[in-house]
Amino acid sequence: MSRLIVISNRVAVPKARGAAGAQGGLAGALNSALKKFGGIWFGWSGQESEDRTGNINLQRHEGVTTATIDLSQRDVDEYYNGYANSTLWPLFHYRIDLTEYERETGKGYERVNERFAECVQPLIEEDDLIWVHDYHLIPLGQRLRSRGLKNRIGFFLHIPWPPTRLFVSLPFHERLVRTMLYYDVVGFQTEEWLESFLHYCSKELGAEVDETTGKVTYDGRTVLAKAYPIGIDWDHFQAQGDTGDSRQAAQRLLASSRYRTAMIGVDRLDYSKGLPERVDGIGRFFDQNPERVRDLVYIQIAPPSREDVESYQHIRTVLEQKTGQINGARSEVDIVPIRYVNRGYSHAELFGFFRASKIGLVTPLRDGMNLVAKEYLAAQDPDDPGVLILSQFAGAAQQLTEAILVNPHSPDDLSFAIKAALDMPLEERKRRYNAMIGTVRSDSVQNWTESFIVDLKGS
Ligand code: ADQ
């Protein structure tokens, strides 16, 4: 059997077994695929070091080998903070206003992709299947091909693919997309992102695109482009619900919100998640329904991310101001309408918080999929489920059509949705939950991994 080589910006070391320690989500699924196939997970160590020793740190945990390299500070500035997170991330999330186009960071991105290729190549054997992940490493497949690799190589993009008219604002856009056509399989989260990619290939590159099969032929090569919607690790997440940590978290939240309905948001602190817009919507709800400040408490859990990038520092300040304004205007001695928590929690604790919250508010301005929406549903009590309010611009909205779908840019839309969720009768909550829970359960991260690998094998 072929081995599997997973390549991503960072690797996630498998954790010890046991309910509390076992790993869920994407890292867990990739680790189990790696265990099954044998193989290696390659990526950046997260460390900076100036001397290019070419050392690869190989470690074996729980049957999975990880191989990591350090990057120099300049690499991290140009490749990670620069091109990946200040150019591609905002552009792919339709935020052309935040997108920076710097020739130097573009060169750094190419240099680090070349470095990845150079370091991983000696670890690859002839029959290995290679699976490259995400926007940090788009050109990697082509770099490996230019070193003579004939293996099957696949790529999965975890974030949206922007419409052609936005994408062409990227200098050297053709060059970037041409590199993608050196893969054998290119995967997207949803049909919408796939369509945008196919449109680009046909209109801008003049590639031959077969819309029904997703095959793109260009320059003598044929690539399969397809949507593979990612899901959660259902069994692992359910097991979290049976832990003491989860029960305790639910108790804490219920006890502290007393007679009010808890509404929850859990997001990385990222401008794509629509947090200030969400707080505006909550503010509008309290403006339109001032008496309901006694009925509702909003809990926002948002740990900081990518703090070295300026736009991320800005979003934190804006969110603190907006939350402060609403709390200043609406608080009473025993009531604070918004609790903003700037840290992360374990999946067990999140399960408990989700279970204790009768409304889940997931309103990104744009999101590849959004797993929090699926986790919120998975944590609900089937006999008394909460209501999911979901942005129509999250990839997840294409599957979770019975959520209350909202336009996250519209405070009125958010306000109406919150009111509808607060007042929704049990029967309707159950109907909506039952209509969605099947796909959350069956379209799991394990199925996602399997379907991608089946196509990658190509047999
Ligand atoms: P993210 O942008 O990180 O992922 P998301 O899909 O919501 O977004 O996944 C976040 C994960 O981190 C979830 O499992 C969530 O529980 C966890 N998380 C978030 N906030 C947390 C907190 N405060 N404490 C602890 N855990 C927290 C990218 C893309 C998404 C795509 C995923 C997977 O942007 O669109 O769904 O990859 O492909």
Residues whose N, C-alpha, C, O or C-beta is under 5 A from the ligand:
A	BS01	ADQ	H158 I230 V266 D267 R268 I301 A302 P303 R343 G344 Y345 D367 G368 M369 N370 L371 V372
